[in-house]
Each structure stands twice: as C-alpha cells, then as structure tokens.
Amino acid sequence: MKTLRTQVLIVGAGPSGLLLGQLLHKAGIANLIVERQSGDYVLGRIRAGVLEQTTVDLLDEAGVGSRMHAEGLVHDGFELLFDGQRHHIDLKRLTGGRSVMVYGQTEVTRDLMEARAAAGEPTLYQASDVELFGFDGHEPGARCTVDGERLEIRCDFIAGCDGYHGVSRASVPADALRTYEKVYPFGWLGVLSDTPPVGHELIYGRHERGFSLCSMRSNTRSRYYLQVPLTEQVGDWSDERFWNELRARLDPAAAEALVTGPSLEKSIAPLRSFVAEPMRFGRLFLAGDAAHIVPPTGAKGLNLAASDVRYLSQALIEHYRENSEAGIEHYSARCLARVWKAERFSWWFTGLMHPLPDEPEIDAKLRRAELEYLVGSDSAKAAMAENYVGLPW
C-alpha cells in the first residue's frame, strides 16, 4: 500500500473543499483533496447562484474573484409576488449599502478548480472505498483506492467537505453526534434554459397553485423553479407543461415577459432542514452540507459552506502559525451559531412562500397577513433584507 503525507486532508472537491484548499494554499499549508466523483461530474452539478457579500469577499481573499466580478450580476434587491402583485425589497437601502451577487455555483467551482490546478495542489478524483481513521487521536488519516491502487494518506487534520451523503459524517460514532431534521412535503422542479430572465432581479412568488422562483445565471441564461408534490416525476413534465404552469403562477406583466425555450437541465429536488452537532470530532471537522442542509429558499447553502470554510481556514492557519488551538476548540460553536440563524431564516421564508398540502384556511390567511405586514413595514423588510444579504461573521 502506497503512503502519502499532507498537513490537511480534504474530503470532497465541491466548492467548500476547493475553497478551503485554496485558502490553505495561500497560507502555505499543504493539503490534498480526495473526491469520489470525476472532475467533470462535479462541474456538471447544477446548484444555486446567489452569493452573499461575505462569500464574495472570501472568494476575493482566495484570489479567485476576477471572473466573478466580470461576469456576475450584482443585485440590489429582489421581488416578492403574491396576490398577483410584485413588491420590491430594496436590499441596498434597507441594509446600508449591501447587495448580493448572482454567479452560478458551477462557475465558482470552475474558478476554484482552475486556481488549484495552477497552484499545483493535488486532487485525487474517483477515489473509491474511502475510510477515515484515527481522527480521535493524534494520527488521523484515510485509506482509499485510486486507479486500482490502494493508498493510505497520513495527515494532521481531516476536513469533511463531502456533502450530506459523504463518508465524513458517516465515520463519526453515532453516540457522538446529534442530528435535527425537518423534511418538507414538497420539492422544487427546476429548469435551466438559454433564455433571457423574466426580470432584472429574482422574483419569489406565492400562489394558490404553489411557489415559483424566477432566477438567472446570466443575462442570457435563466433558472426557474416550481413547487411540486414529492410524488411528481421529472418525466411527467414536458417543457410545454412547465412553462404553462410557471406562467399561471406569475403576475400578468411577468407572464407576458416570459421567454420560453428548450430546457438544458430539468430536475426535482426535495427540501429539508438538517443540522448535525457538533461539527468537530477530535481532528475531523465537518463543513458545508456534511453538517447542515437548508431549504434553497433564500440561497443559504453555499453561503453557509463558505462561512464554515472561513472559520476552519482561520483555525488551521492559527494552529500552524501561532501554535494555538483556540480556533480549533471554538470551530463548532462559532459555525453553529451562524448555521442556526440561517436555518431559521430559510425555514421561515420557506413556510411563508409555500402553500402546504391540505393547508387549513386559517394558516393561509395568517401567511397572507404576514406577507402584507412584511411589504408594508420598513422594519420588517429590513430584518428580511439583513438575513438575505447575509448576517455578519
């Protein structure tokens, strides 16, 4: 068995693992990434694309922000649609000048992959049979198979950035972990198309037929979502059926402006709220979807992962530069304080905008009253805007 040595082993080559690797590289800390999928597969995953200002700043710090600033779309607000009318949420005014950046997660991943290749840092793709060991002591490591060869990787620390279904959280003893989960009784049917967006900003819509979201990846590529029952199958939704249903849930002006076209990608994603506590187990750290999942309403998933990576990179840099364990000791608590606030916002926004199956009439009335209060109160809108652009570190 061949043995490799690095300072930090990163499990998972999604955006959180790649961003952590880039920040550690810039600090002179050796790191190696193992990823069970191919690089092409990782790049092919379609994900959200609304970045908080703190995430934009972190990508700049990592040295991968140039294309984002050239091609990304700065949004100073978004629109809430209900009862056939749109209401503008002016993020910039309500938060003292803060905005969000629309830039696809696929593009973030591509930028980070290219930076890692330019830096010459190693990534082992299509690594199978990954086993983590020793993280409860002082000699952690992993074993995996790459290109038919069994490898053993020795390291100082392991960063589990391999998502909800990854090996990292699964390697933690069950009695050391507590999980909290809420599964929602609906999913999002998403369509990607090379069509101009229906508006300049995102439109979050509540309708008796279900939630809708009009989003975009660029000025020529759009991303649309519809709330659907979990029993729905992608194959049941032709492009024509999707566009007709979306148009039915929009206000007249948006429905008239909607440009349709062939779908480039179509999928149904279930919604859940999930948190695992703690996020550190000796020398193993969980980050991103390995530790928490949020409903996509409000686009907090990638931003929370970036938040974890910031705390973890700072903790590891502090360890190697200052021989201090303070950041490591406080990693889980610092992350979870921010995680639970984002979970709350995503849960609240999801409940506000999604009619529930067999919803009692009083619940629908109460949600409508909350929407009316929200759009009529600057204080309420400011609280929403503060959470949407991202809470401070």
FILUMZA-346937 format. One line per field, with one value per residue: y, z, x of N, C-alpha, C in turn. Coordinates in pm, whole numbers, plus 50000, padded with zeros to 5 digits. Atoms other than C-alpha are relative to their C-alpha. Layout:
n_north Y	...
n_up Z	...
n_east X	...
ca_north Y	...
ca_up Z	...
ca_east X	...
c_north Y	...
c_up Z	...
c_east X	...
END
This chain:
n_north 49880	49876	49904	49858	49916	49860	49939	50004	50080	49948	50099	49932	49895	49900	49864	49980	50063	49927	49869	50024	50031	49879	49913	50062	49986	49863	49987	50087	50125	50107	50068	50096	50024	50124	49982	50130	49984	49940	49856	49963	50020	49891	49879	50013	49985	49870	49954	49861	49903	49869	49993	49890	49916	50064	50105	49929	49954	50116	50043	49903	50031	50122	49968	50060	49918	49910	50033	49973	49858	49964	50062	50009	49894	49943	49973	49914	50032	50107	49971	50095	50001	50070	49939	49943	49876	50009	49901	49995	49998	49923	50045	49899	49895	50054	50054	49906	50010	50137	50063	50139	50025	50118	50065	50140	50083	50070	49910	49992	50125	49996	49906	50061	50111	49945	49945	50112	50057	49907	50004	50129	50077	50128	50045	50137	50021	50139	50077	50089	50072	49910	50030	49907	50065	49932	49858	49979	49996	49905	50049	50026	50031	50061	50097	49995	50064	49910	50069	50138	50009	49966	49896	49954	49859	49955	49856	49943	49973	50039	49911	50071	49908	50094	49996	50067	50145	50036	50092	49930	50006	50141	50060	49959	50092	49952	49942	49872	49908	49978	49939	49939	50002	49975	50028	49927	50088	49957	49980	49896	50041	49894	50003	49908	49977	49888	49896	49883	50002	49931	49870	49967	50054	50122	49987	50109	49990	50088	50010	50113	50120	50037	49905	49992	49914	49962	49965	49996	50024	49891	49924	50083	50134	49988	50116	49986	50108	50014	50093	50115	50108	50094	50114	49967	50051	49907	50044	49959	49856	49953	49858	49922	50003	49916	49857	49964	49994	49882	49881	49992	49957	49867	49887	49981	49940	50100	50105	49947	49983	50129	50058	50144	50068	50136	50010	50059	50093	50002	50091	49974	50007	49993	49894	50041	49928	50103	49955	50098	49938	49884	50004	50041	50124	50014	49937	50000	49887	50003	49868	50000	50093	50113	49966	49933	49979	49904	49990	49904	49870	49905	50031	49997	50119	49974	49895	50060	50078	49905	49954	50107	50003	49886	50031	50112	49957	49915	50084	50078	49907	49961	50116	50018	49879	49952	50115	49975	50089	49926	50007	50138	50030	49926	50012	50049	49903	49881	50036	50031	49877	49942	50100	50002	49878	50020	50101	49933	49915	50084	50064	49897	49955	50113	50009	49882	49995	50126	50061	50139	50090	50007	49894	49939	49866	49898	49987	49921	49862	49945	49976	49883	49884	49976	49941	49862	49925	49993	49903	49869	49954	49991	50076	50141	50019	49988	50127	50098	49964	50028	50144	50042	49966	50076	49945	49981	50112
n_up 50000	50010	49896	50030	49880	50018	49873	49989	50098	50026	50064	50079	50089	50033	49974	49864	49991	50086	49941	49886	50054	50054	49888	49934	50091	49992	49870	49996	49931	50098	49991	50107	50009	50060	50049	50053	50137	50093	50007	50089	49928	49902	50074	50063	49904	50009	49865	49986	50046	49935	49905	49905	50010	49927	50086	50105	49940	49973	50129	50032	49913	50053	50127	50111	50022	50116	50097	49932	50009	50141	50060	49905	50002	49868	49978	49886	49944	50064	49996	49946	50079	49946	50041	50132	50000	49955	49902	50004	49876	50036	49911	49982	49912	49870	49927	49999	50114	50031	50113	50025	50132	50069	50071	49979	49923	50096	50038	49882	49998	50111	49965	49895	50062	50080	49909	49937	50100	50020	49881	49994	49883	50049	49981	50045	50040	50010	49889	49949	49874	49908	49858	49912	49875	49910	49975	49858	49937	50056	50128	50089	50138	50081	50103	50116	50121	50115	50117	49965	49899	49865	49942	49863	49990	49863	49994	49867	49983	50110	50022	50069	50086	50101	50019	49911	50013	50002	49902	49882	49887	49976	49925	49860	49919	49987	49868	49989	50095	49988	50123	49998	50139	50041	50142	50047	50083	50140	50057	50101	50137	50057	50143	50048	50143	50062	50029	49914	49878	50009	49937	49965	49867	49970	49960	49916	50012	49931	50077	49952	50072	49947	50005	50120	49992	50126	49972	50120	49987	50075	50074	50109	49949	49890	49915	49947	49911	49961	49892	50048	49902	50003	50085	50142	50068	50102	50130	50019	50028	50125	49996	50018	49875	49902	50031	49978	49856	49948	50043	49922	49863	50004	50022	50145	50068	50009	50092	50135	50032	49994	50125	49979	50091	49957	49872	50003	49887	49928	49886	49882	49877	49875	49908	49861	49906	49932	49930	49918	49895	50034	50133	49984	49927	49994	50112	50115	50002	50103	50058	50108	49997	49911	49866	49998	50124	49987	50121	50089	49993	49941	50051	49891	49994	50035	49913	49870	50019	50003	49862	49932	50053	49944	49861	49996	50051	49898	49889	50040	50018	49865	49942	50058	49987	49862	49910	49914	50022	49969	50111	50012	49889	50012	50136	50007	49940	50086	50119	49970	49967	50128	50069	49952	50045	50141	50004	49962	50109	50112	49957	49998	50137	50066	49952	50043	50144	50056	49951	49961	50036	49902	49902	49946	50054	49909	50022	50123	49966	49916	50083	50083	49913	49974	50121	50007	49899	50042	50107	49956	49886	50026	49896	50037	50121	49964	49938	50107	50083	49924	50009	50139	50047	49919	49870	49987	49942
n_east 50085	49923	50033	49983	50001	50035	50040	50146	50072	50134	50085	50102	49949	50100	49950	49947	49869	49907	49974	49912	49868	49939	49962	49886	49885	49950	49933	49883	50033	50017	50129	50032	50144	50049	50137	50045	50047	49905	50007	50110	50126	50011	50034	50130	50109	50068	50032	50044	49903	50010	49889	49999	49881	49890	49946	49926	49875	49914	49946	49894	49886	49938	49937	50074	50118	49995	50105	50127	50031	50018	50117	50110	50101	50026	50142	50026	50130	50077	50143	50096	50123	50118	50126	49987	49923	49861	49958	49855	49922	49880	49894	49896	50051	50039	49884	49889	49910	49958	50067	49961	49944	50051	49888	50032	49907	49915	49892	49912	49923	49905	49893	49918	49927	49891	49900	49929	49910	49889	49915	49934	50044	50053	50137	50019	50138	50049	49944	50105	49977	49930	50016	49930	49959	49908	50025	50022	49869	49904	49949	50112	49967	50104	49961	50090	49950	49997	49943	49970	49894	50041	49916	50021	49964	49979	50019	50020	50142	50089	50115	50107	50076	50049	50144	50096	49989	49859	49944	49947	50094	50031	49889	50009	50082	50137	50026	49930	50062	50144	50050	50132	50042	50138	50019	50117	50086	50001	49867	49986	49971	49918	49967	49896	50023	49930	50099	49977	50082	50127	49982	49862	49972	50073	50140	50049	50144	50095	50124	50079	49956	49869	49889	49917	49882	49938	49861	49917	49857	49938	50101	50053	50031	50097	50028	50134	50041	50140	50034	50077	50008	49887	50037	49978	49881	49951	50049	50138	50002	49944	49968	50123	50077	49930	50017	50140	50025	49930	50074	50124	49969	49939	50087	50020	49885	49893	50045	49987	49858	49930	49950	49983	49909	49968	49929	49867	49996	50126	49985	50082	49921	50077	49958	49986	49915	49922	49879	49928	49919	49918	49940	49860	49980	49856	49930	50090	50091	50103	50027	50097	50112	49971	50047	50130	50073	50110	50081	49936	50065	49908	49866	49901	49916	49862	49949	49968	49878	49889	49982	49925	49864	49927	49964	49906	49869	49939	49957	49883	49889	49960	49930	49866	49917	49987	50006	50115	50114	50122	50094	50045	50091	50124	50052	50137	50092	50008	50077	50139	50071	50043	50081	50138	50068	50033	50105	50125	50046	50043	50124	50104	50027	50064	50137	50074	50023	50048	50125	49981	50110	50110	49977	50122	50023	49948	49856	49983	50034	49894	49882	50030	49990	49858	49945	50046	49926	49860	49977	50044	49920	49857	49928	50008	49920	49858	49960	49989	49886	49878	49975	49982	49865	49906	49966	49855	49924
ca_north 50000	50339	50603	50977	51259	51602	51852	51876	51608	51749	51502	51638	51857	52064	52440	52416	52169	52358	52694	52556	52412	52745	52943	52692	52700	53078	53039	52787	52487	52164	51998	51710	51661	51324	51316	51010	51155	51276	51641	51657	51518	51778	52056	51919	51959	52239	52439	52780	53102	53385	53486	53693	53982	53789	53499	53738	53885	53538	53439	53760	53672	53332	53506	53361	53657	53819	53631	53657	54035	54046	53815	53808	54018	54248	54260	54540	54382	54118	54097	53922	53823	53740	53810	53894	54188	54227	54413	54527	54450	54713	54536	54819	55079	54854	54725	55038	54960	54579	54366	54008	53865	53628	53391	53020	52766	52577	52884	52922	52557	52606	52909	52719	52412	52625	52802	52469	52331	52646	52613	52251	52127	51760	51636	51265	51221	50899	50786	50484	50291	50591	50508	50765	50662	50797	51134	51081	51074	51240	51035	51077	50958	50789	50491	50492	50335	50545	50395	50047	50130	50129	50441	50546	50919	51045	51396	51631	51714	51597	51838	51665	51867	51574	51659	51512	51157	51159	50937	51207	51240	50867	50796	50965	50728	50754	50832	51135	51300	51458	51542	51758	51726	51857	51716	51930	51770	51914	51962	52213	52130	52329	52415	52575	52740	52965	53236	53593	53629	53745	54037	54212	54067	53742	53700	53484	53404	53263	53142	52912	52670	52672	52858	52980	53135	53324	53336	53357	53261	53544	53792	53512	53205	53161	52927	52872	52665	52538	52384	52032	51734	51480	51222	51407	51264	51472	51264	51380	51741	51834	52175	52297	52184	52355	52689	52686	52617	52883	53139	53057	53139	53475	53820	53939	54154	53877	53618	53842	53899	53530	53395	53017	52770	52417	52311	52244	52065	51960	51805	51778	51849	51762	52024	51964	52144	51945	52014	51782	51878	51915	51990	51883	51539	51548	51615	51574	51882	51881	52169	52260	52003	51736	51923	52109	52143	52436	52465	52658	52943	53237	53062	52997	52659	52765	53074	52870	52637	52937	53056	52719	52729	53075	52966	52642	52801	53064	52796	52586	52885	52995	52644	52629	52991	53052	52701	52797	52564	52842	52848	52470	52449	52708	52599	52407	52665	52955	52774	52654	52999	53119	52794	52804	53165	53075	52764	52981	53228	52955	52773	53098	53209	52860	52849	53200	53136	52774	52670	52337	52035	52032	52359	52482	52802	52989	52914	53054	53366	53412	53378	53628	53869	53822	53899	54213	54323	54248	54456	54740	54774	54902	54741	54400	54441	54547	54230	54021	54208	54174	53797	53774	53960	53756	53810	53937	53694
ca_up 50000	49898	50172	50115	50363	50387	50657	50587	50409	50250	50166	49882	49581	49575	49629	50007	49980	49692	49868	50186	49982	49810	50136	50295	49989	50008	50374	50284	50436	50237	50156	49949	49826	49766	49567	49486	49158	48845	48791	48503	48725	48995	48736	48592	48913	48883	49204	49335	49244	49489	49682	49999	50021	50280	50034	49757	49991	50082	49716	49661	49957	49798	49476	49257	49223	48896	48662	48918	48919	48539	48468	48787	48831	49134	49269	49498	49567	49481	49442	49639	49437	49594	49509	49156	49258	49298	49588	49577	49864	49833	49986	49936	50104	50386	50479	50440	50101	50095	49794	49666	49363	49116	48998	48950	49188	48885	48789	49144	49130	48790	48913	49219	49013	48777	49065	49229	48906	48860	49216	49157	49461	49433	49390	49369	49171	49152	49487	49599	49924	50133	50501	50767	51078	51380	51399	51767	51837	51704	51387	51161	50805	50531	50300	49950	49609	49308	48963	49116	49371	49744	49914	50275	50344	50671	50786	51083	51028	50816	50672	50580	50289	50113	50148	50311	50181	50227	50432	50678	50892	50849	51008	51334	51609	51638	52010	51946	51703	51739	51433	51378	51064	50905	50571	50373	50193	49853	49620	49367	48997	48835	48471	48320	47981	47747	47758	47892	48252	48301	48514	48632	48982	49137	49181	49472	49417	49640	49455	49541	49280	49457	49496	49200	49166	48866	48883	48643	48585	48341	48117	47866	48089	48325	48611	48710	48987	49070	49392	49316	49525	49615	49411	49084	48836	48606	48310	48367	48297	47936	47865	47749	48070	48281	48100	48111	48484	48556	48354	48551	48879	48767	48761	48421	48340	48420	48236	47930	47951	47997	47714	47684	47517	47537	47883	47922	48252	48447	48794	49113	49446	49783	50058	50408	50708	50871	51130	51285	51613	51693	51380	51521	51640	51752	51434	51199	51105	50918	50682	50443	50353	50557	50865	50758	50484	50433	50201	49891	49965	50026	49883	50207	50129	49950	50168	50489	50349	50277	50633	50771	50546	50669	51033	50960	50749	51017	51285	51090	50993	51358	51459	51219	51251	51620	51764	51906	51948	52019	51672	51659	52000	51909	51548	51605	51833	51601	51296	51463	51595	51234	51100	51323	51231	50861	50923	51095	50807	50542	50740	50788	50424	50301	50521	50418	50044	50003	50033	50212	50102	50275	50449	50687	50562	50875	50805	50453	50593	50853	50596	50369	50664	50736	50375	50383	50707	50564	50250	50442	50717	50662	50992	50878	50536	50695	50907	50597	50394	50670	50667	50287	50223	50500	50869	50975	51069
ca_east 50000	50139	50154	50107	50159	49997	49905	49531	49331	49015	48740	48526	48612	48296	48315	48367	48656	48816	48779	48935	49221	49281	49285	49523	49748	49774	49877	50147	49966	49993	49662	49532	49174	49009	48685	48475	48343	48521	48602	48354	48080	48150	48134	47811	47612	47356	47327	47225	47396	47320	47631	47627	47873	48076	48111	48216	48478	48607	48642	48837	49059	49121	49227	48951	48714	48818	48580	48301	48328	48348	48053	47845	47533	47513	47158	47049	46710	46453	46078	45804	45499	45162	44801	44911	45132	45506	45668	46029	46267	46541	46839	47083	46862	46748	47096	47305	47452	47487	47393	47419	47598	47430	47703	47642	47791	47918	48121	48256	48364	48528	48724	48844	48939	49146	49318	49401	49545	49754	49884	49984	49794	49691	49334	49258	48938	48731	48865	48661	48628	48733	48786	48875	49065	49249	49077	49001	49375	49690	49747	49444	49433	49237	49258	49115	49152	49255	49315	49311	49582	49517	49651	49700	49704	49853	49771	49737	49369	49074	48817	48493	48353	48187	47820	47514	47575	47953	48179	48291	47980	47910	48251	48155	48034	47658	47669	47894	47655	47312	47106	46800	46590	46271	46159	45916	45617	45709	46003	46133	46111	46391	46455	46767	46726	46918	46654	46674	46549	46192	46316	46631	46602	46482	46107	45987	45619	45345	45034	44748	44890	45229	45554	45760	46104	46234	46613	46904	47266	47343	47167	47106	47058	46762	46680	46318	46158	45810	45683	45560	45442	45711	45518	45594	45846	46065	45950	45594	45693	45740	45890	45549	45381	45649	45624	45245	45244	45506	45312	44997	45175	45318	45165	45034	45339	45588	45379	45378	45756	45842	46057	46043	46276	46416	46533	46904	46850	46544	46534	46331	46500	46342	46359	46489	46631	46913	47181	47441	47602	47883	48087	48423	48534	48894	49090	48793	48591	48261	48186	47906	47642	47822	47699	47386	47125	46888	46590	46701	46458	46690	47000	47190	47350	47668	47700	47685	47950	48172	48116	48231	48536	48629	48617	48803	49076	49135	49154	49405	49618	49622	49730	50024	50138	50082	50067	49727	49430	49178	49023	49007	48841	48579	48520	48197	48036	48121	47984	47666	47579	47561	47414	47108	47031	47046	46836	46575	46560	46536	46264	46068	46098	46004	45694	45595	45607	45493	45126	45115	44914	44574	44664	44393	44232	44336	44705	44673	44506	44778	45056	44884	44856	45227	45314	45101	45267	45611	45576	45411	45672	46025	46129	46005	46163	46492	46501	46436	46697	46958	46919	46903	47231	47395	47450	47794	48067
c_north 50125	50100	50142	50080	50144	50059	49990	49917	50054	49894	50074	50116	50088	50138	50020	49938	50073	50137	49986	49971	50123	50094	49943	50012	50140	50027	49909	49868	49892	49932	49911	49977	49863	50018	49871	50008	50053	50151	50047	49985	50114	50128	49995	50016	50141	50040	50148	50097	50139	50005	50121	50082	49937	49888	50060	50044	49884	49945	50096	49972	49878	50024	49945	50085	50077	49971	50025	50147	50043	49950	49991	50122	50047	50035	50081	49973	49877	50032	49885	50014	49923	50080	50077	50129	49976	50117	49995	50005	50062	49969	50110	50109	49948	49952	50095	49977	49861	49940	49851	49990	49872	49944	49852	49923	49920	50087	50021	49877	50000	50092	49939	49882	50052	50058	49889	49935	50090	49998	49867	49918	49874	49977	49859	49978	49850	49910	49917	49937	50085	49963	50101	49928	50096	50144	50030	50002	50102	49956	49966	49966	49938	49896	50009	49928	50098	49928	49859	49982	50045	50097	50021	50142	50037	50152	50047	50018	49952	50099	49925	50095	49921	49985	49912	49848	49951	49911	50070	49992	49855	49931	50033	49899	50060	50068	50134	50110	50013	50072	50050	50012	50031	49976	50064	49913	50045	50012	50118	49933	50116	49979	50106	50018	50119	50101	50119	49994	50083	50140	50023	49943	49872	50033	49875	50013	49899	50006	49880	49870	49952	50110	49999	50092	50025	50052	50001	49963	50110	50077	49920	49858	50013	49868	50024	49878	50006	49905	49889	49896	49905	49879	50026	49939	50099	49965	50040	50146	50029	50147	50084	50004	50091	50148	50045	50015	50120	50127	50019	50052	50141	50110	50026	50057	49900	49888	50045	50009	49868	49950	49853	49942	49860	50000	49936	49895	50011	49897	50040	49979	50003	50111	49944	50103	49893	50063	49884	50076	49891	49987	49967	49876	49973	50077	49991	50115	49980	50142	49986	49896	49875	50024	50060	50017	50104	49988	50108	50139	50099	49971	50007	49884	50026	50106	49948	49916	50091	50053	49897	50001	50117	49971	49890	50041	50088	49917	49922	50090	50045	49888	49992	50122	50036	49887	50015	49906	50073	49990	49861	49967	50066	49984	49963	50103	50124	49971	49986	50124	50066	49905	50009	50126	49988	49894	50063	50083	49916	49930	50100	50040	49890	49990	50115	49989	49874	49959	49852	49914	49994	50104	50053	50143	50108	50020	50084	50147	50066	50029	50121	50128	50032	50063	50147	50088	50022	50109	50141	50060	50003	49920	49851	49970	50007	49872	49892	50026	49968	49853	49958	50032	49929	50070	50015	49880	50002
c_up 50000	50106	49954	50130	49963	50136	50021	49885	49988	49924	49927	49920	49946	50036	50140	50014	49918	50059	50121	49952	49948	50111	50076	49914	50011	50134	50014	50070	49896	50020	49879	50004	49939	49968	49933	49855	49910	50003	49912	50069	50099	49930	49939	50094	49993	50140	49997	49958	50056	50112	50092	49984	50072	49919	49885	50054	50024	49870	49951	50081	49949	49864	49879	49960	49870	49899	50060	49988	49856	49945	50094	49994	50143	50010	50127	50064	49936	50017	50062	49922	50076	49964	49869	49993	50054	50092	50009	50140	49964	50097	50033	50097	50141	50083	50001	49892	49961	49889	49998	49857	49942	49913	50032	50079	49908	49960	50115	50005	49890	50032	50103	49946	49921	50088	50066	49901	49977	50117	50012	50122	49953	50034	49943	49971	49988	50103	50063	50133	50100	50143	50080	50130	50085	50033	50146	50079	49933	49865	49907	49858	49929	49909	49889	49883	49885	49886	50034	50105	50135	50060	50147	50009	50147	50004	50146	50032	49877	49996	49917	49924	49891	50000	50093	49999	50008	50114	50131	50119	50034	50081	50148	50078	50028	50134	50021	49920	50031	49875	50019	49854	49985	49850	49956	49903	49856	49953	49904	49867	49934	49852	49972	49851	49952	49947	50091	50122	49983	50062	50033	50136	50020	50042	50078	50005	50084	49925	50053	49931	50050	49982	49862	50027	49860	50032	49870	50033	49928	49932	49885	50045	50125	50074	50067	50086	50025	50118	49943	50112	49985	49912	49852	49949	49890	49862	49971	49956	49868	50015	49991	50128	50105	49974	50023	50148	50062	49965	50083	50141	50006	49989	49849	49927	49984	49904	49855	49956	49992	49861	50026	49896	50050	50132	49978	50109	50073	50112	50110	50124	50120	50089	50141	50077	50083	50066	50080	50099	50075	49859	50006	50087	50003	49887	49869	50015	49887	49951	49888	50018	50082	50139	50001	49859	50028	49876	49911	50001	50072	49971	50106	49996	49974	50093	50139	49990	49998	50139	50081	49959	50054	50142	50007	49950	50102	50116	49967	49980	50137	50067	49948	50020	50144	50103	50101	49963	50017	49888	49980	50107	49982	49863	49997	50053	49911	49875	50032	50038	49873	49925	50044	49961	49853	49984	50034	49885	49884	50031	49997	49858	49921	50042	49953	49855	49940	50060	50030	49954	50112	50111	50053	49951	50090	49981	49876	50027	50082	49919	49909	50083	50030	49878	49987	50102	49955	49897	50040	50113	49964	50102	49966	49877	50031	50064	49894	49915	50069	49993	49857	49951	50082	50128	50011	50062	50152
c_east 50088	49952	50033	49992	49962	49965	49849	49944	49859	49922	49888	50056	49889	50053	50056	50138	50104	50036	50091	50142	50073	50047	50120	50126	50060	50071	50121	49977	49968	49865	49979	49850	49975	49853	49954	49951	50112	49987	49886	49865	49977	49958	49860	49883	49943	49955	49964	50111	49984	50102	49984	50129	50118	50063	50081	50136	50097	50060	50108	50126	50075	50065	49928	49878	49996	49889	49862	49962	49976	49867	49880	49909	49975	49852	49983	49865	49941	49852	49922	49870	49892	49876	50012	50079	50141	50035	50152	50060	50135	50114	50099	49954	49978	50117	50119	50103	50044	49913	50035	50052	49938	50112	49989	50105	50092	50119	50098	50090	50105	50119	50095	50082	50120	50110	50080	50098	50121	50097	50076	49964	49928	49853	49989	49852	49970	50069	49887	50042	50079	49967	50082	50035	50083	49968	49967	50130	50090	50055	49884	50046	49882	50063	49899	50066	49988	50071	50045	50107	49947	50101	49967	50052	50011	49995	49992	49852	49923	49885	49897	49909	49928	49849	49920	50018	50145	50044	50037	49905	49967	50109	49996	49916	49863	49975	50071	49931	49851	49952	49857	49955	49851	49992	49869	49920	49987	50144	49999	50033	50074	50028	50106	49980	50083	49898	50028	49909	49873	50008	50146	50042	49919	49857	49962	49847	49923	49867	49923	50039	50136	50102	50065	50118	50053	50140	50078	50144	50078	49888	49938	49963	49914	49986	49865	49965	49850	49990	49914	49991	50119	49970	50026	50131	50040	49943	49856	49988	50069	50035	49873	49919	50066	49973	49857	49969	50069	49923	49872	50024	50059	49894	49990	50122	50114	49963	50014	50145	50076	50036	50028	50096	50029	50075	50136	50016	49869	50011	49905	50085	49907	50055	50010	50081	50072	50122	50057	50087	50076	50056	50149	50006	50150	50065	49921	49901	49899	49975	49898	49892	50027	49943	49860	49944	49893	49911	50059	49936	50091	50146	50109	50101	50147	50060	50033	50127	50122	50030	50078	50147	50082	50045	50106	50137	50071	50053	50127	50122	50053	50079	50143	50089	50030	50002	49887	49886	49867	49896	49944	49898	49864	49934	49852	49901	49983	49917	49852	49919	49946	49907	49854	49924	49960	49891	49864	49945	49947	49868	49884	49960	49930	49853	49914	49954	49939	49866	50023	49883	49896	50017	49867	49985	50057	50150	50029	49970	50111	50126	49978	50012	50147	50068	49958	50072	50144	50021	49956	50081	50147	50081	50000	50084	50149	50051	50017	50124	50131	50036	50031	50142	50108	50035	50150	50067	49989
END
